[in-house]
Amino acid sequence: MLAGLEGLLVRVLTGRTRPADLAEIVLAPVLPLAALPVYLRALRRNVEWKGRYYSQDRP
């Protein structure tokens, strides 16, 4: 809550008050959850790239 108020104050003081700029305050806490599918895909053992399949061997 405090971080959101701080973000709002910074944006008002710097003149970034367009709706898209203010939406950053609301969306910032959600971004790590939105990136979760990317992280999970990176942990897969088999990768497909340009129609070819590769196995990622880990020690």
C-alpha positions in Angstrom: 0.0 0.0 0.0 2.8 2.4 0.9 4.7 1.6 -2.3 1.6 2.4 -4.3 1.2 5.8 -2.6 4.9 6.5 -3.1 4.6 5.6 -6.8 1.6 7.8 -7.2 3.4 10.7 -5.5 6.5 10.3 -7.8 4.3 10.2 -10.9 2.4 13.3 -9.9 5.6 15.2 -9.0 7.3 14.3 -12.3 4.2 15.0 -14.4 3.5 11.5 -15.5 -0.2 11.5 -14.9 -1.6 9.9 -18.1 -3.8 6.9 -17.5 -1.1 4.5 -18.9 1.5 5.9 -16.5 -0.9 5.6 -13.5 -1.8 2.0 -14.6 1.9 1.1 -13.9 1.1 1.5 -10.2 -1.7 -1.1 -10.3 0.1 -3.5 -12.6 3.5 -3.6 -10.9 2.5 -6.1 -8.2 1.0 -8.4 -10.9 3.9 -8.5 -13.3 5.9 -11.3 -11.5 2.8 -13.5 -11.7 2.3 -12.7 -15.4 6.0 -13.8 -16.0 5.5 -17.1 -14.2 4.7 -19.1 -17.4 7.9 -17.8 -19.0 9.9 -19.0 -16.0 8.2 -22.4 -16.1 8.9 -22.8 -19.8 12.5 -22.0 -19.3 12.8 -24.9 -16.8 11.7 -27.5 -19.3 14.1 -30.2 -20.2 13.1 -30.4 -23.9 13.1 -27.4 -26.1 11.7 -26.9 -29.6 13.4 -24.3 -31.8 12.7 -23.9 -35.5 11.0 -27.2 -35.7 13.9 -29.1 -34.0 13.9 -30.7 -30.6 16.8 -30.3 -28.2 17.3 -32.0 -24.8 18.8 -29.8 -22.1 21.0 -32.1 -20.0 21.6 -30.8 -16.6 24.3 -32.1 -14.2 
